[in-house]
Amino acid sequence: MKKIFVVITVLCLMLTSFAGTVYAQAAVSKAPPLSMQVLGKKVSTANPPIIKNNRIFLPVRAVGEALGYKATWNAKTSTMELKGSGQTIKVTVGSTNAYVNGNKVILDAAPIMYKERSYMPLTFVQEHFNYTTTYDKTSNMISINKKTAADKAAGQAQGLYVLGKKIGTDVPVIKNNAVYIPLRHAGEGMGYKVSWYAGPATMEMRLGDNLVKVTVGYGFGVINGKSVKISPAPIMYNSRVYVPITFIQNNFDYDVSYDKAKNAASIDKRKPLVEEAEEPIEYKKAKIEEIIYDDNGGFPQLNIVADNPVKYKSFTMMNPDRMVVDIENSVLNTEFETKEIGKGGVIRARVAQFSRSPDVVRVVIDLENQQLCKLVQSNDKKTISLIYANIIIPVSFAKEEGRDVLMIRGSQEMDTNVFELENPDRLVVDIRKAVLSDKGQKVETNTPYVKSIRTGQVDVGVARVVLDVEPGIYYDVVNDGSLTKVYISDVPFSFFDYKKYYNSALVDLSPGSEVEYQPIIDKANRTLKIMIPKDLDVEEKEHSINDNIIEKVTVTKETYGDHVFTTAAFKMKPHVEYELLSPALTKLVSVRFKYKASKSDQLTVLIDPGHGGKDPGATAIDKKTYEKDLNLDVALRLNRILRDIGFNTIMTRTDDRYVDLVSRSGLANNNYVDFFMSIHFNAYNSTAKGIETLYYPNEITDEYQIDNREIANIFHSELIDALKRTSRGITPRPGLHVLNKTKMPAILAELGFITNREDFAEIQKKEYREMAARALAVSIVKYFQDIQGIGLNVDTNAIYAAPTPKNPYSLTNSTGSGS
């Protein structure tokens, strides 16, 4: 998808100080009112630019139509859509989320309504429309014009660029010969939701089901539950988390480049390793401008740099060892003829104009051992690099002891990073400090697990092998000196594999070949024993699990006559049921365990009163009532009601204290609660009113067979019926921590606007807050009964009819927690 990069010609002036300039000019020079012209034509004064909160806003429709877009206004959602020039843009009044060609972007200020017109921040035009903006002090006018050739030639200034767009103001830094970039900007540019947790000094990035965790000072990160090496370790710089660019290159489906002269790093979508057709490269007369030694990538390389793409021929010589590079259609433009290097296996480089008509520049590189190095060329063909790296010979795919195995062999010890990609399913092996000995391969395989194998040089010093695989495969990687073996199978490579979900677990036992297993259930001791009629090479051991599903797994050997059985005994927690997923004769024994409650005292609800302590939340229209206090009031009432009808409850706070978001989700996940209920009140402007129910949009899977939207509908309908307030509908909010970091079903209820006089008049009444708590309790009961199918035998009408105790928070007992 085409990404548009806009050169911002108006810098800080157009952001904050610009507003001050306009005011000062109006007061002192009596300049004309702030106005705007688009493509040379002045826009009607009926839709002038405006300044709000030290920011410049432009009329969405007027700008869009002047640039040739078709503008469509949706009054129901307060959204303006602009279509044209191969681009579709959507902005919504009051929301910092905008969409450009379907991709979400975050605005630095939400669009606003002014005189019944929608306005967007100037910075959005600068960053996402293919135009430049300028400001003329004399006329007090903003001009929007097409990007000129000079604008395009200006190129990148220092900073971080993701998909062609400059992200933030932080710049790359070099520490200990490694290039670091700011992780937050990189992650957000790639579409991730980024969160920082100061306590453990950890940054999390989430995109759909993908979760990345990086900790400052720690040389390993976690990607989708798997540990990956980060070398060198992440650092803090200017209060920002920085990671080496190799972390992005090696673990994401992106290419990263760094321009040392400009101190600019770029992250771009990774190109296919084997392309059907490449963009044609225009070769014209080139100047050879520099020869640079560089070992920042962790291996020695000598770069021959030209100003245009070049073609070359090379050969080696011995006694002494030399690499000779003849560069066609080029002229010499260096300030030296000989450059002494003296490190990394490179002795020196000599350069001369070898011939005229045709123009050929010859570079002779004196080497310690020419057999250990190789020439590669950058993607833009402007740089020829001699590198001393691990030379990877063509890969092979075969069977070893009945297992499929990919063999990757190099000239040095292998430094690999293996990760998985989805849509389509791929297994990727990156060999760092390496170069392919030949052009990329494409190998067709004859296996039910691997469709094909491709190799390519994704960067100078990073060779990549991609396996196009079927879903659900297992793999095992063995590095043995200069050889890497990647084993592929449809069964685990270890005997015992345990996958945990919020109220279930999946166990796979791999006997290594087809067997007829025997399940034995001991109901009195809640133990399921799986007996496999083989003497497997596994350790006899007790594995302590101790979650809400399994207490422990005991692996033993048992002998009956002449037969040795390998057994795995699963000690289940109370109210856990099991399901055998495999046929009697199988090479993979799969068992699903699931927690199955039958009454309310077997269920736990976590109640989360939003905000608290130093975080007051929103302030009501009376300027003295805080959201945190209203949240706690309803939460304590809900706690009383749920306990009265038999539920177990946990509260994130029971008084006015601060609880960070990580602790809230952690309390729920670590206690394996069955439902998460977050309570809030809303705030915006004085006209916004009503009740809104927020949920995490999800896909239904075998492990999570619930549609969160259905849960939200239950809660929203109950709240609207009980509280008789305006409905703002149910809203998917995938970016909210308490919704996306909790493993169990979760709902966040916004129980009215404390910034609206009509809503707040009701919210102030204790009867309203009591009714809100009862409606939430009834919704929770209906969720367990209607969606989970648990017959709780609770009369929901009785919940509404029960008298309110003198102390609405009183409990006979409580498992409440303020942690």
N, C-alpha and C positions, 0 to 999 in steps of 0.2 A: 504494500500500500504506500502510495506516495506520501512522503512527509515534506512539509513546507518549512523552510528556514527563513526567518526574516532578520535582516540586519537592522539593528536598532541604532538609528543615527542620533536619536535624542536620548541622552543618558540620564543621569540623576536629575537633570533639569526638568525632564518631563514626568518625573515620578513624584518627588516631594517638594524640593526647592522650587520647582516650576510653578507650583501653586502660589507660593509666596511672591514670585516674580510678577505673576499676573495681578495680584492684589496691589502690590506696591506701584505698579505701572498705572493701574486705574486711579490710584489715589494721588500720585505725584504728577504724572504726565497727561492724565485725562485721555488715555489711549482708548480706542474704540472697544466695544464689548468683545469678549472672547468669541471668535468665529472659526469656521472651518471651510476648507475647500478640498474637493476630492477630484483627482485627475484633472486639475486645472479649473474646475467649475465650483463656484461658491455654493455651499449648501444653504437652503432657505433658513432665514433667521428664526423661523418658527421652531426649528430643531437645533438650537445652538449647543455646543459643548458646555458642560457644567462642571463645577468643582464641588466635591463633597468629601469631607474628612481628608483634606489635603491630597485628593486624588482627582484626576481628570476622567470624566465619563463622556462617552460619545453616544449619540442616538443610534440604536442598533439598525432600525429599518432604514433610516436616511443613509447611513454609511453603506449598508449592504446593497441597497438599490442603486446608489451612485457607483458602486463597483461592479454592477451587473448581476448581482444575486437576486433571486426571487425570494421575497420575504413573506413568511406565513406565521401568523400569531395564533397561539392556542390559549384562549382566555382561561380555560379550565385548569391548565397546568402552569399558566404564566410563562410559557416557553415561546421564544422566537426561533424559527428555523430559517436559515439562509441556504439556498441551493444555487450552485452555479460554478463555472470555471473548474469543473471536476472536483468540487469540494462541497461537502454538506456540513454546516455548523449549527449547533443547537446551544442556546444559552437560556437559563431559567432565572427569573427574578428571585432574588433571595438565596440562590444556591451558588456555591463556589465551584460546583461541578459543571463543566461544559463538555461538549462532545464535538470532535473534529473528525469527520469521516468515520464515525462510530467509535473512535478512541477517546477515552475519558482524559480530560486535562483539568488541572486544578488552577483556578483563577486566584490572583492575589487579593481580589475583592469581589464580592457578589454583585451581579447586576442589580439595578434599582429601577423603580418607577418614578418618573418626574413628569408632572403635568400630563398624566395618562399616556406617557411614552416610556418604552423600555430603554435603558441606557446600560452600556457595558464599559468596563475600564479601558482606558487607552492602551494599557500594557497588553491586553488581550489582542488588540489589533496588531500591535508591534510584533507579537510573538507567533501569531497563528494565521495571519493573512500575508500573502506574498507581496507586501507593499512596505514602503518606508514612510516614516512620519517625520516632519520637520516643524519647527516653530519659529515664526518671524516676530521679533519683539515689536518692531515698528507698527506693524498692522495688527498685532495681537491675534495672529491667525495660526491655526494648525493646518498643515497641508499633508494630504495622503497621496502618494504618487507611486507609479510602478518602479520596481527595483531596476536600476540602471546597470549597465555593464560594469561601471566603476564600483557600484555597490557590491555586485557579485564577486568582483575581483578582490575586494577588500578582505574576503576570506575570514578565517577565524582569528579572534583575539585570544589571549590566554584564557584558560578556563576549561570546563568540562562540557562536552557536547554529546548529547544522546540523540541518535536518529536525526542528526543535523541541527538540532536545536540546543542553544546554550542553556544550561541548567544552573541556576543559582549564580553566586558571585565568587564562590570558593575556587581556588586554583589547585592544580596538581602540585605535589611536593616530592622532592627526592631525598630519601633518607637511606644511608648505608647502601648506596648504589641501586636502590629500588625506587620505582615510581609509584607513588600512592595517589589515590583519588578519593574524594568524599563519598562515603557509601550511601548516605541518605539521598544525595542528588542523583547518584547513579541508579539507585533502586527506584526512586520515583519516576525518573526518566524512562525506565523500562516498564513502568506501569504497576510497580509494587506499592502496597500500602506499608509505610515504614513506621516503626514504633521504637522508642528508646527507653530503656529501663536503667536508671542511674545506679540502683543498688548493685546489681550484678555486672554493671558496665556492659550490657548486652544490647545489641540492635537486632530487631526482628524485621523481616520483610515477608509480606504475604501477597500472593497473587493466585486467586482461585484456591486450589488445593495445595499449592506450592508454598512451603514455609522454609525460610532461610534464617539461621541464627549465627551471629558473629559476636565474639566477646573480645574487648580490648585487651591486648597483651597475651592472648591465648592463641597458639599456633594451629588450632583445629576449629572448624566451624561445623554446623549441622545443616544439611540440606535434605528436606523431606525425611528426617529421621536418621540419615546416614552421615557419619563423620567424614569430613573432608579436610585435607591438610591446607593450611594457609601459611605460606612462607614467602617473606617474613610475616610475623604476626601483625594484626591490626594495631593501630596507634591512635592516640588522641592528638589532634593538632588544631590549635585555635578553637578549642571546645567542640571539635567535630570528630566523628569517627572516620578514619581513613583506612583503606585497604589497598594492598598492592594490586596493580592492574591485572596481574596474572590470576588473581582470584576470580575476576569477572571473566577473563578469557577462558579459563580452564573449567568453569563450572556453569556457565550460562551459554545459551545459543546465540552469542554475540561475538563479534570481533572487536578488539580494542587496539587502538593505535595511539602513539604519542609523538608529538612534534616537539623536540627538545628546544629548537630555536624559538618557537612561539610559546612554549610551556602550555600546550593545548593537548588534551586527551580526547579521543573520539570513541564512542561506543556505537556500533552499527550492526544491523542484522547480519548474521553470518551467511555468507554466500554458500550455495551448494558446492560440495567437494568435486562432484563430477557434473559439469554443466552441459546441457544440450547445446547451447550456443552462447558464446561469450560476446560481450560488447566489443565491437571493433576498436582497436587502439590506433590512433593516428601517430605515425612515426614521422618526425621531421628533424631537421638539423638540431643536434643537441650539444650543449656545453657541459663538459666534465668539470664540475665546480669544486669538488672536495673529496678527500679520502679520509674517513673517520674510523678510528678504533673505538669499539663499544663493548663493554662486558656487563651492562646493566641487566641483560636478560639472563644472567647466570652462566653464560658461556661466551668465549671470545668470538667476536665477529669484526670483520673489516668491511666497511660500507663504501662503495664507489658511488658517488651521488651525481646525478645529471639533472638538468632543468627540464628535460623532456623525456618521454619514453625512448628506450634504446634497445637495439638488438646486439648480441655479442656472440663471439666464438671464443673457445678457451682450449688450452692444452697444458700439460705438465711437462716439466723437465727435471732431470736428476743430476746430482753431483755438481753443484748443490741443488737441493729441492726448490723448485719454483712453480708458481702458477702463473700462466700468461693469459691475459684477458685482452682481446682485441674488440674494441667497441666501434661499431659501424656508424657511418654518417654523423661523426662527432668531431668536435674541436676542443682543444685543451684550454681550460680557463682557470687553472690552479695557480697559486703563487709559489709553488715549489715544484721541483722535479724529483726529489727524493724525500721521503718522510720516514724517519726512524721510529719503529714501534717497540720492539724489544720485550714483548710480553705476549702471553696467550698463544705461544707457538708461532707468532708472526714476527719476523725479524725486521723487515722494512718493506716499503712500497716505493716503486720507481715508476714514473709516468712520463710519457713523451708523445708528441704528434708523430705517429708511425708513418703516416703517408698523407698525401694530398691528392685529390682526384683519383680515387675516392678518399674522403676524409676518414681516417681511422686513428683513434687514440689507443695506444697500447699501455697497459698497466702490468708490470712485472712484480709479483709478490714473492719475496724470499721467505721460505718456510722452514721450520724445524722438521716437519714430516708431512709431505703433501698427500700421503695416503689416508691421513686422519681428518682431512677437511673436504669441504664441498662448496660449490657455488650455487646460490639460489637467487631468485629475483623477486622483488616486491610486486604486489598485485598491480600497481600503477606502472610498473616497468621502468621506473625512474632510478631505482637503486639496485645495484648488483652487490650481493653480500657473500663474502667468503667466511665460512663459519667452521670452527672446530667444535663439532657437536656429535651426538650419537647418530650414526648413519644407519637408517632402518632399511633393511632389504625387503623385497616383496613378501607380503604375509601369505600364510597358507592355512587351510582349513581342513581338518581331518578328524578321524576318530581315534580315541585313545582309551583302551579298556572299555570299549562300548559307549564312551561318552564323546559328544561333539566338543572339539577344542580348536580355538583360534590360536595360532602361534605367531608371535611378533618377535623378530630377532633383530638386534642392533649390534653396533660395534663397541658399545660401552654398557655400563650398568644401566638398567632401565629405571626411569623415573616416571611413573604413570599416574594418571588420575582418571578414574572410571566413574561415569554417572549415567543416569537414565534420562531420556526425553520422551515426551508423549505427543500424540496427535501428529504423525503416527508414532508408534512405539519404536524406540531406538536405544541401543546400548552404545555408548561412546567411550572410546579409550584415547585419551590424549597422552602422547609421549613428549615430555618436556625436555628441553635442551637437545632436540632431535631434528633430523632432516631426512626426508625420503631419499633413497639412493636413485630412484627413478620417478617417472611421472606417476600420478595417482592411478590406482587400480580400481576395477569393479569386478567382483568375483561372485558368480551365481553359485548358490549352494544347493545341495540335495538333502535337505533336512526339514522336518516339520516345525522346527523352532526358529531357524534363521532363514530369511528370504534372500538376502544378499549382503555383501560386504563391500565397503568403499573406503579408499584411503586418499588422503590429500594433505597438502602442506597449508594449514590454516594461517600460519604466521611464520616469520623467520624464527626458527627454533622451536616450533610446536608442530609435530606431526600428528595427524588424527586418523583413527580407524573408526568407522561407523558400521554397526551391525543393525540392519533392518530386521526386527524380530517380531514374533507373534506375541500378543498380550499374555501376561502371566508367566513369563519364563523366569527361571532362576539362573544365577551365574556365580562363578567363583573365580577369583583372579590370583594367580601365583606368579610372583616375580622371582626369577632365579638368575641372578647376574645379568647377562645380556639377553636373556630370553624371558618373555612374558607369555604365559598361557592363560587364556580365558575359556573356562569350561562353561558350556551352555546345556541346560536341561529343563524339563518340565516338572522336576521334583527338586526339593531343597537338597543342598549339598551337605547339610548337617542332619543328624537324625531327627532333631526336635526343633520345630519352628513355631513360635507363639506370637500371634498378632492380637492386640487388645483394642477394643472399641468401647464406647461409653457404657453400654450395658450388655456386651457380649464379647466373646473371644473366639478366635479361629486357631485351631491347632493342626499342624501337618506333621506327620511322622513319615520319614522316608526310609524304607527298608532296603533300598538299593536295587530291588528287582521285584517282580510280581510275587505276592504271597497271599495266603488265605489267613487273614488275621481273626482273632477271637476277642470280642468285647465281653467283659464280665462286670456287672454292676453290683455294688454292695450298698443298697439303699440306706441301711442303718448307719453306715459310716460315711455316706455321701461320697463314695469313691467309685470312679470308673477306671477299670484296668483294661488296657489294650495289650494283647499278647501276640507277638510276632514270632512265628516259628523259624527263627534264624538266630545264630550266635553272631550278632553284629559287633563290629569293632567300635563300641561306645563305652563311655565311662559310666560306671554304676554310681549314681549321685542323686541327692535330693536337691531339687531346684525350688527355692522359696519364691513364690509369686506374690501372694498375699494382697491381691486387689479385691474387687467386689465379686469376682467370678471364681477364681481358683486360689486355694490356700497354698498348695504346693504340688509339685510333680516329682515322683520318685521313679527313677530309671534303675531297673535291676535285671539280673539274669536268673532264670529259674529253670531247673532241670527236671524233666519228667521222662524216666526211662533213659532211652538213648537220645532224646531230643532236648536241645537247649532253646529256651524261649527268651527273647529280649522283651521286657515288659515296661510299660509306662503307666503309672497309677496316678490319676488325677483326683486330688482331694478337693471337692467342690465346696463353695460357701453355701449357706442356707438359701433356699428358694432358687437355686440354679438348676436348669434343665439342660440336657445334652441332646444332640442330633448327629447321628452318623451320616456323613455325606458321601462316603465311598462305598462301592459294592464290596461284597465279601472277598472277592479276588481282585487285588489291586496292587499297584506299585507306589501308591501314595494314599496313606490313611489320613483322612480329613475329618475332624470333629468340630462342630460348632457348639459352644456353651453359651447359654443366655440366662440372664437374671429374669425371673418371672414372679413378680409380686402378685398377691391375690387379695390383699386388703391394705388399708391406708397406713397401718403401723409398720408396713414393710417398705414404705416409700419415704424418701427424704426430699424436701423442697428447700432450696436455698433462696432466701429473700434478701434482695440487695437494694437498700435505700441509697439512691444516687447521691454523690458529693459528700460533704461532711467536713468538719474541722476547718482547716484553712481554705478549703474549697467550698464556698457558699452556694455554688450553682448560680442560677438566675436570681435577680432581685425583682420583687413584685412592684406593681404600679404604685403602691403606697410608700415605696422607698425604704421600708423597714422590715418587710417579710422576706425571708430567704427560702429558696427552693429546698435547701438541704433539710430544713426543719419540717416542711410539709411532707417530704419524702419519708422521713423517719416516722412521722405520725401515722401515715397510712401503712408503712411496713410493720410497725409494732401491732397495729390493729389486725393486719393480715396474719401475723404470727400467732396471735391469740386464737383467731378463728380456725386456722389450720390445725393447731394443737388440740383444740376442742373436738375436732372431728377425727382425730387419731393420727394425723401425719407427724412424722419427725421433721423438724425444721432446723435450719442453721441460718444465722444472720451475719452479713458482712460487717455490720456495726449495730449496736444497740443504744448508742449515745452519740453525742456530737464529737466525732473524731474523724481524722483524715485516714482514708484507706485507699491506697493506690490501685490502679486497674489490674495490675498483675496479681496482686494479692486477692482481689475479688474472684477472678477466674481461677486462680490457683486453689482457693479455698473450695470451690465447687469441684474442680477436677480431682483434687487430692482426696476428697471425701466421697467421690463417686456418687454425687447426688443425682436424683432422677429428674429434676427440673430446676431451671434457673429463672427466677422472677425478678426483674429489675424495675424499680419504681421511680418515676420522674414526673416533673411538671414542666410545661413548655414555656418558651418566651420568644417573642419576636417584636413586632410592632403592636400598636394599640388596636389594630383592626383584626389581626389574626386570632382565631379562636377555635375551640373544639378539641376533640380527643383523637389521638393518633396512636396506632399500634405498630411497633417496629419489630422486624424479624430478619433472620439471616436467610437469604435465598440459597437453596441447596438443590442438589440432584439426588434422586432416590437411588440408593445402592443396596446391595445385599446386606451390608453391615448397618446402614441407616435407612430403614424403610419407612421414613416419615417425611411428609411434605410440610415443611415449616410454615408455608403459606396457609395451610389448613388450620394449623394451631392459631396463627394470627387471626384468622377469621372468627374462630370460636371466641377468643378474648375480645375482639373488637365488637362483635355483635352483642355480647353480654354487657360490656361497658356502656355502649350507646343506649341499650334498652334500660339499664339500671339508672344511669346518671342523666339521661334526657338532654344530652348536650349535642352540639354540632359534630357531625362525623367528618374527620379529615382522611379517613380511609386507613388501610394498612400500607406500610411502606417498607420495601426491602432496604436494609442498611448493612451491606457486607463489610463496611469499614469500621463498624463499632466493635471495640475490643470485647465487651462483655457478651457480644453475640457471636463473634468469630473465633474467640479463644476458648470458649466453653465447649466441652465435648458432648454435652447433653442438650436436649431441646431447651431453648431459651427465648424469652419474650421481654421486650422493654415497652412498658406502657407509659405514654405521655398523657397525664390525666387532666389536661386543660392548660390554658394560657394564663399565667399570673401577670402578664402584661396587658391583658384585656379586662376592662372594667366588669363586663357582664360575667365572664368566666370567673374572675377573681372573687366577685361577690358571692358566688356559690362555693368556691374552694375554701373560703374563710370559714364556712359553716362546718362544724364538727360532724353534722349529719351527712354532709356530702362526702367527707373523707371516710366515714364509717361505711357508707354505701359503696364507695370505690373499693374498699378492702373486701367487702362481701362479694362484689362482682368478680374481683380477681380470684377469690377463693372458689366461687362457683365455676369459673373458667378452668381452674386447675383440676377440679373434680371432673368436669366434662372432658378435659383432655385425656385424663387417665381412663375414663370410662369409654368414650367414643372412639378415640384414636388408638389407644393402647389395648383396649378391650378388657380392661380389668374391672370386674364387678365389685365396686367399692361398697355398694349398698348404703350410699349416702343420699339423704333427702335434700336436694338443693333448695327446695322451697323453704325448708326449715332453717337454712342458713340465713335467708333474707328475713324470716319471721322472728328469729331469736332476739330477745331483748338485749340491749347494749348494757354491759355491766357498768357500775359506777366508775370503776377504773378500767377504761377501754383497753389498757395494755396488760391487764393482770393475767398471770399464768399460774397454773398449779405447779408446773415444772417447765424447764426449758433447756434446750441444748444450744441456745444462742451464743454467738461468738462475736466479739468486737475486733477480732484479728483481721 
